[in-house]
Amino acid sequence: MTAFAAIATATGLLVSTVLLVVLVICVWWLDRYDREPLLLVASVFAWGGVVAPLLSVTSVSAATAVLHEPLGTLTTAALQELFKAVAVVLVARHSAGFDSPTDGLVYGTAAGLGFATVENLLVVLAGGAPGPDSGMLTLVLQRTLFSAGVHALASGVVGGFVGLAHMSRGAVTKVAWTVAGLVIGTALHGGWSVALSTVAGVGGRWPVLAAMPVLCALYLGALWLFLRWEHGVLHEQLVEEANLGLVPPWVPAVMPFYRRRVRSDWWPRRAERVVLSRLLTRLAFRRYQASRLPEGQAALASLEVLRLRGRVRRMLEPEAPTPDDGDVNPL
């Protein structure tokens, strides 16, 4: 590799990495109802970039040595999606803030883009673009568009299904949602890889570029579906809270709707408006989750629901006494 090629490739990798990090932040921002801690999202990105590739390479190498033949595209994709999904499952089990499929999509996307970042680097170090000096730079940019895109789509969908599993009742249902997510994510990942190589071999780069809007549409479609699910949960749960007289009637008319919620006319002070939005969102999701948990876990979730109600009431009616005045920050 000439000096020019080395500089061009390093520049391409830097630009690629920055773009993928920016994409993670954009997806995090799109989680409109209750954004996850950015540091935790970054940790999952790091898992996707370090732990998941290491486990994937080790597993593929071991399986190849045992079977004495390379693994198929779908099998390799399944292993990659499985190891990326481990981080989402760990967050779902241990983070109190994980309470929706959109959260799973955000973490899954972070893991997928972390994996794509390191995959770009490994391909370059392996000398994956023989030919002219510009070949390596072209390869990096192509992989940023297509490989990173399919990792984000597949892992985001898997993460979304992990979120559905987390909110479901019963071990069988949880396993079913998770397995369904892995199957769909593997089909998207492996199927896209096979189709991409076939189309590129037949028609060159232009059919590949034409397929890019399909990838974007699939991802945005999955995000829209998960956000609609969240909207439905918020509206249903907050309507029930309003019917019980626990929140004002305007709450279910504002909170489930992003544009109404970001307007300033429903609460005078912005800082309080942000906190109140998060509290009401958390209350709705915890209420929904409590109704679907086993008895022992449901009792604990119900206690958190009571604490959140108390905090909301103190903000809406500062003069009203509540039984949990010692609870300063339920978030």
Buried (B, 14 or more C-beta within 10 A) or exposed (E): BEEEBEEBBBEBBEBBBEBBBEBBEEBBEBBBBBBBEEEBBBBBBBBBBEBBBEBBBEBBEEBEEEEEEEBEBBBBBBBBBBBBBBBBBBBBEEBEBBBBBBBBBBBBBBBBBBBBBBBBBEBBEEEBBEEEBBBBBBBBBBBBBBBBBBBBBBBBBBBBBBBBBBBBEEEEBBEBBBEBBBBBBBBBBBBBBBBBEEBBEEEEEEBBEEBEEEBEEBBEEBBEBBBEBBBEBBBBBBBBBBEEEBBBEEBBBBBBBEEEBEEEEBBEEEEEBEBBBBBBBBBBBBBBBBEBBEEEEBEEBBEBBBBBBBBBBBBBEEEEEBEBEEBEEBE
